[in-house]
Amino acid sequence: MNVREILIAGGGIGGLAAALALAQKGRRVRVLEKAAEFGEIGYGIQMGPNVARMLDRLGVLKNLEHASFFPQALIFADALSNEEISRISLGKVFVDRYKFRYFVIHRRDLLGGLLDACRRREEIVLSPSCGLKTFKKANDAILVTCDNGVEIEGAALIGADGLWSPTRQAVIADGAPRMAGHYVYRGVVPTGEVADRSRIDTMTIWGGPDLHMVQYRLQGGAVMNNVATICSRRARRGEPDPGAPDELEEIFARTHPGVRDNLRYVSRERNWVLHDRDPATNWTDGRVTLLGDAAHPTLQYLAQGAQMAIEDGVVLAEKVAAAGQDYNRAFLAYQRERMNRTARVVLSSRFFGEYIHVDGGARELRNELARGRDQDHPWEVDWLYKGIEINDKL
Ligand SMILES: Cc1cc2nc3c(=O)[nH]c(=O)nc-3n(C[C@H](O)[C@H](O)[C@H](O)COP(=O)(O)OP(=O)(O)OC[C@H]3O[C@@H](n4cnc5c(N)ncnc54)[C@H](O)[C@@H]3O)c2cc1C
């Protein structure tokens, strides 16, 4: 076992998954989290079979089951007509094909499951209120200065510090992420309050011109997660108040009344401004590397940002275990293995964002092509859901 800890900046989903994966390989880890408590926002998150396999490997999947919801299908519907256009059935054929189930879960339940598992491992130290401010290289070590003034030395540093990652700015120095001009409103309500119950057991996404709406249940089905997204026309025109609540109403005005009605389940109190980045080719500098949104932030249209962060952690730990004390070799091998898969997610998410938001002739064509999809053979998502090559023997 190593004497010096590996430092992870950021205790979100990606940082905690990486800590667990490294601990499984016998490495000592310290997670430096900027916030006073490890936590997540109060909304849902989708988890495909590719990441269910990773969570199983990390020993947390079983404990998440009681809080999860297992939709019967992923449905794509047209927001103007409310017509179902295509579906991926998530029953036995899906599970036979991808080996694990598709599930949806409250973010706090997911993070809580990872956190519990981290707390049970003696190799992991959790340090809240200890945000990375700067770091420097010192021979065979990394010296991190935290925003509370504490200095911590580690064998290596993993920047899992999210979209606005300071670690990334030290490694790549590529400035702010790209604003997509897309704005998200969310809300969670008791399932009993939802008026249209026709698709209540599914994950449904309604796509429309410059908008989409997503609904799925959480916490064993007790509550409904609602997400409304708009591509702001004001942002495109450089006008004030892009994505404000009145623009949400304005853009949804053309949708089918049954779809528009779902807007009452989302809060207007705050919105999220979406960002991503063009895929980078170097996340690594010596004993420092990046993971999750710090490395490859993506739009949410394939629902894979957190899933990629968890996959990153598992691959990173494998490479560290294989490289002994040579962290640079491990990190370069990790980056090589993760770069194209995560780039494909980033670029496909942009494409899927275009695809769901079209109007006019493009909408007609999209719907015609999507209607031809075989609900039991969604070969287009094989590359994603079949997951990554890992050594299943720990
Ligand atoms: C609307 C929306 C829907 C989404 N839906 C899905 C989905 O269904 N499925 C999916 O897989 N993904 C989804 N995502 C993407 C997902 O939320 C992110 O990809 C994921 O949270 C990234 O995890 P992370 O750990 O890399 O970063 P983060 O979750 O951002 O965690 C970073 C952590 O680092 C901490 N931190 C920040 N700065 C510092 C510092 N200097 N020092 C120490 N700590 C620091 C933060 O406090 C935080 O705890 C969605 C995103 C959005 C916006």
The ligand as a MOL file (V3000), in Angstrom:
LIG
                    3D

  0  0  0     0  0            999 V3000
M  V30 BEGIN CTAB
M  V30 COUNTS 53 58 0 0 0
M  V30 BEGIN ATOM
M  V30 1 C -30.1330 19.5690 -16.7420 0
M  V30 2 C -29.0960 18.4950 -16.6320 0
M  V30 3 C -29.4870 17.1590 -16.6450 0
M  V30 4 C -28.5240 16.1640 -16.5530 0
M  V30 5 N -28.9290 14.8590 -16.5860 0
M  V30 6 C -28.0120 13.8860 -16.5230 0
M  V30 7 C -28.4220 12.5150 -16.5590 0
M  V30 8 O -29.6260 12.2120 -16.6160 0
M  V30 9 N -27.4600 11.5480 -16.5010 0
M  V30 10 C -26.1230 11.8770 -16.4190 0
M  V30 11 O -25.2960 10.9650 -16.3680 0
M  V30 12 N -25.7080 13.1710 -16.3690 0
M  V30 13 C -26.6180 14.1650 -16.4250 0
M  V30 14 N -26.2020 15.4730 -16.3610 0
M  V30 15 C -24.7490 15.7760 -16.2600 0
M  V30 16 C -24.2400 15.6110 -14.8310 0
M  V30 17 O -24.9890 16.3850 -13.9190 0
M  V30 18 C -22.7650 16.0220 -14.7400 0
M  V30 19 O -22.0630 15.5290 -15.8530 0
M  V30 20 C -22.1330 15.4560 -13.4630 0
M  V30 21 O -22.7570 16.0060 -12.3350 0
M  V30 22 C -20.6350 15.7400 -13.4400 0
M  V30 23 O -20.0980 15.2220 -12.2500 0
M  V30 24 P -18.6780 15.7370 -11.7410 0
M  V30 25 O -18.4440 15.0250 -10.4550 0
M  V30 26 O -17.6850 15.6420 -12.8200 0
M  V30 27 O -18.8800 17.2990 -11.4780 0
M  V30 28 P -19.8240 18.0390 -10.4340 0
M  V30 29 O -21.0810 17.2860 -10.2110 0
M  V30 30 O -19.9370 19.4440 -10.9030 0
M  V30 31 O -18.9950 17.9930 -9.0850 0
M  V30 32 C -17.8860 18.8200 -8.8860 0
M  V30 33 C -17.6240 18.9360 -7.3790 0
M  V30 34 O -16.4350 19.6690 -7.2010 0
M  V30 35 C -16.6430 20.6400 -6.2020 0
M  V30 36 N -15.6870 21.7170 -6.4750 0
M  V30 37 C -15.7750 22.7510 -7.3510 0
M  V30 38 N -14.6630 23.4860 -7.3160 0
M  V30 39 C -13.8410 22.9050 -6.4100 0
M  V30 40 C -12.5390 23.2010 -5.9360 0
M  V30 41 N -11.8490 24.2540 -6.3760 0
M  V30 42 N -11.9970 22.3680 -5.0160 0
M  V30 43 C -12.6750 21.3040 -4.5280 0
M  V30 44 N -13.9130 21.0020 -4.9240 0
M  V30 45 C -14.4760 21.7790 -5.8610 0
M  V30 46 C -18.1090 21.0290 -6.3320 0
M  V30 47 O -18.5870 21.5960 -5.1340 0
M  V30 48 C -18.7260 19.6610 -6.6250 0
M  V30 49 O -19.0190 18.9570 -5.4520 0
M  V30 50 C -27.1450 16.4950 -16.4520 0
M  V30 51 C -26.7520 17.8370 -16.4100 0
M  V30 52 C -27.7160 18.8380 -16.4980 0
M  V30 53 C -27.2790 20.2600 -16.4790 0
M  V30 END ATOM
M  V30 BEGIN BOND
M  V30 1 1 1 2
M  V30 2 1 2 3
M  V30 3 2 2 52
M  V30 4 2 3 4
M  V30 5 1 4 5
M  V30 6 1 4 50
M  V30 7 2 5 6
M  V30 8 1 6 7
M  V30 9 1 6 13
M  V30 10 2 7 8
M  V30 11 1 7 9
M  V30 12 1 9 10
M  V30 13 2 10 11
M  V30 14 1 10 12
M  V30 15 2 12 13
M  V30 16 1 13 14
M  V30 17 1 14 15
M  V30 18 1 14 50
M  V30 19 1 15 16
M  V30 20 1 16 17
M  V30 21 1 16 18
M  V30 22 1 18 19
M  V30 23 1 18 20
M  V30 24 1 20 21
M  V30 25 1 20 22
M  V30 26 1 22 23
M  V30 27 1 23 24
M  V30 28 2 24 25
M  V30 29 1 24 26
M  V30 30 1 24 27
M  V30 31 1 27 28
M  V30 32 2 28 29
M  V30 33 1 28 30
M  V30 34 1 28 31
M  V30 35 1 31 32
M  V30 36 1 32 33
M  V30 37 1 33 34
M  V30 38 1 33 48
M  V30 39 1 34 35
M  V30 40 1 35 36
M  V30 41 1 35 46
M  V30 42 1 36 37
M  V30 43 1 36 45
M  V30 44 2 37 38
M  V30 45 1 38 39
M  V30 46 1 39 40
M  V30 47 2 39 45
M  V30 48 1 40 41
M  V30 49 2 40 42
M  V30 50 1 42 43
M  V30 51 2 43 44
M  V30 52 1 44 45
M  V30 53 1 46 47
M  V30 54 1 46 48
M  V30 55 1 48 49
M  V30 56 2 50 51
M  V30 57 1 51 52
M  V30 58 1 52 53
M  V30 END BOND
M  V30 END CTAB
M  END
